Amino acid sequence: MSNILDQIVEKTAEDLAKRRRKVSFNDFNSFQGFEKESISFKGALRDNESVSIISEVKKASPSKGIIRPDFDPVDIALRYEEGGASAISVLTDQPFFKGDLKYLEAISNRVKLPLLRKDFIIDPYQMKEAKAYGADAALIIVAITEGSQLNELLHAAREFELDALVECYDQEDFNRINFELVDILGVNNRDLKNFEVDVHRGIGILQQAPEGTVLVSESGLSSGKDLALLQKEGIHSALIGEYFMRQDDPGQAIKDLIEQTEEEFERLQKEKEDVEHG
């Protein structure tokens, strides 16, 4: 695990202890979001002829600092919905990403797309918390779990009717996964050792998953060429945050990216046909 992940997990555990003192596990039963009928995150990612887009509401990151100064999470989410996103990821980590559970709650009251809680989830409490604030799915990062923790979190997700996007960084993470419990696999294309992005490395790991697994490529994606490559290689979905957050109109950026992807994929198909017909 990288140093930054160590720091984030340590801080997450501290903040979690504070939140537990304010809101008990049972208190979540009375939250409005807890009664909301879940929207299928998995279904939304598969219900697309090309690569579906999970667009991310993300104000900042530890490495880049503030990404979008004029940050209005609900407005951004509505633009994403109008632009053609299949699902929305909402950062809820506050110390490192300037996120907030209130952003998730506010967005869930306004959009009809499935919502992913993007955070550093280490305890079933956070799964119930995600549900209570309006999430339909939650991210589980394999690299920050130990022993039976991964399976415990997966069981908690099912208990609270959340889909789980299970994220790997490398082959070692992948080898720890019990695919009887996992049906959405994400691979972060960023190498945690040197922070370089390699989409091909991510694809290679994703393609090892059992048939029927929904495959999600994460990080470093910003062009129609990137997404057309994913489509060509059988990857179902792309999670994109920073690229959209840096655009004047994130919704229009999605429309443009979808159009570019279609054009590039058609070009790849024609290229393939020309080679086959020699």
N, C-alpha and C positions, 0 to 999 in steps of 0.2 A: 504494500500500500504506500502511496506517495506521502510525503510530509504534509502537503496541503490537505489531503484526505484525512490524515490523522488529526490535524488541527480542527477540521470541520466536524468530525465525529465527536471529538472531545467536547467541543462547544455545543453541539447538538444535545449531547447527554446532559450537560449542565442546564441548558434552556428547558429541556424536557422535564427535568426534576422540578423546576419552577412552575411550569404550566400544570403539572400534576397537582401541585398544592392549591392552585386556583380553580381548576376544573377537574373533577373526578371522572373516572372511566364511565360511571353510570350517568353522570350529568349530560353526556352527549346524547342520551336517549331523548331528551327534550328539545334538542336543536332542530330547527326547521329542515336543514339538509338531510338529517338522519331519516326522515320520512319520505324524502324524494325518491321517486322510482329511478333506478339507475338506467342510463343509456349505454348500450353496448359499445365500449371502446374498441374491442376486438372486431365487432361487426363493421364499425365505421372504417377501420383500416383496410378491411378486405373488400368492402363494397365500392370498388373503384377499378375501372379498366386499366388505368395506368398506376403510377406510384402515388399513393395517398400522402397528403401532407399533414403532419402534426406541427402546427405553428406555435411558437413559444412566446409567452408573455414574460419578459425578462428585462429587468431594469439595469442590472450590473452583474459583474463576475469578478472573482478574486484576481484574475490575471489582467483583465481589461479595464477594471474600474467601472464607472458609470457609462453604460452603453447608450441609454436614451434619457437625456435630461428632461425632456417634456413628456413625462411618463404618466399616461392615463390608462390604467389597465382595462377598464371596461370599454373605452373607446377603441383601444387596440384589438380587443377580443371581438367586438362587433365588426370591425373592419376585416378581421381574419375570416369571420363567418361569411360576410358578403363576398370576400375574395375567392372563396372556394376551398378553404381548409376542411379537412375531414374531421379533425379533432384539435383541441387546444391544450397545450401544456402550460401550467401556471407554476412559476417558482414561488415557493412559500418559505424558503430559508431566508431569515432576516440578516444575520450577521455578515454573511459572505456575498449574498446575491441581492440584498435589499428587497426581498420578497415579503409576503405577508399572507397569512390565512384569510384575512379580510378581503384580499384581492380575489381569492378563489371563491369566496362566498358571494361577493358582488357580481362576479362574472356569471356564476351559476344562476343568478336571478334574472339574467338578461339574454343569455345565448342558449340555443337549442342543441349545440354540438356537445359530444362527450368531453369531459374535462379530466386531465391527468394531473394529479398532485405531484409536482417535481420537487423532491426534497431528499434528505438523507435519513431514510427510515430505518430505525434500529429496534423498534419496539411495537408490539401490537396496538398500544395506546395510540400511536400515530396513524394507524390504519383506521381506527374508529373515528379519530379526529378528522381525517380526510373525508370520510363519509359524512360526518356531521356538518362540515363546511361546504358540501356540495360536489365533491369529486365523484367521478364514475370509475376512475382507475388511479393506481398509485405506482410510482417507480420504486423498484427494489434494486439496489446496487450490490451485486454479488461480492465485490471486493471489500465491502465494509461489514460483511457478516462472518460469523465464525460458528463452527460446530453445527448444531441443529437450528440456529437462528434463521437461516434462509427459509427452511421449511415451515418454521413457526410463523414467519411473516406471510408466507403464501397461504397458509391455513387461515390466518386472520383476515386476509384479503377476501377469501371466499366467504368467511363468516359474515362479513359486512357488505357482501354483494359488490365487491370492487374487482375489476380486472387488474391484473398485475403485469406491468411491463418490467421484465427482468433484464437488467443491463450487465453485460460483460465488458471487460477491457481487454482480455487476452484469452489464450487457449486454456490456461490454468483455471480461470473463472468458469469457462464453458464446461470443463470436465467435472465441475462440482454440481452441475444442474441435474435435477431429477425431472425429466420431461413428462413424467406422469402428472406432475403438478404445474408445469409451465406450458402455456400455449401462446405467449407473446414474448419473443426474444429480441432484445436490442443489443447492438454492439456499438460502443463508442469508438469512433475512428481515431480518436486522439490517444497517442501513446503517452502514458502517464510518466514514463521515465524521461522523455525528451520533449513532450508536448507537440511532437510532429503529427500531422494528420495524414492518414493513408486510407482512403476509401476502399482500396483493393484488399487490405488486411481485414477490414471489417466484413467485406463481402465473403471472404474465404472462411471466416468463422461462422457467419450466419448460415452459409450453405451446408454446414454439417448438421444442422438441426433436423429433427424428424419431420417427415412430410405432414402437412397440416398445421405446422407452427407458423404463426404470423411473424414475419421478419422485418425488423426496423433498423435502419441505418441512422446513426446519430453523430453529429458534430462535423463541422467543416464543409457542409454542403451549401452551395450558393448559385449553381447554374443549371440550365437545362441539360447540359452535357453530363453533369453529375447524376441527375435524376434519370436520364435516359439510360445511363450505364446500369443503374440499380434495376430499372425495369427489364433491361436485356438479361440481367443475371438472376431474375426471379425474386427480387426483394420487393416486398409489398408496400413499405412505407418509409418516409424520411422525416426525421425530427429536425426542424430548423428554427433557430432562435435568433442568434446575433445578426445574421444577414438581414432578416426582416426588420429587426429593431433599429437598424441603421438607415432604413429607407424612409423617405418623407411620408409615404402612404403605404403602410404594410399590406393593406388589402390589395391595392393595385399591384404591389410587388408579387403577391401570390398569383394573381391572374397572369402577369407577364411570365412568371416562372413556369406555370402550367403550359402556357402557349409555347414557350421555348422548348420544354420537354417533349411535347408532341412533335414539334418540327424536327428535333434532334433524333428522336426515336424513329421517325419515318426515314430519316437519312441513313441511320444505322441499318434499318431493315432493307432499304434499297441497296446499300453497299453489300450486305450479306447475299442478297439475291443475285447481284452482278457477279460476285465471286462464285456462287454455286452454278451459274449458267455460263461461267468462264468466257 
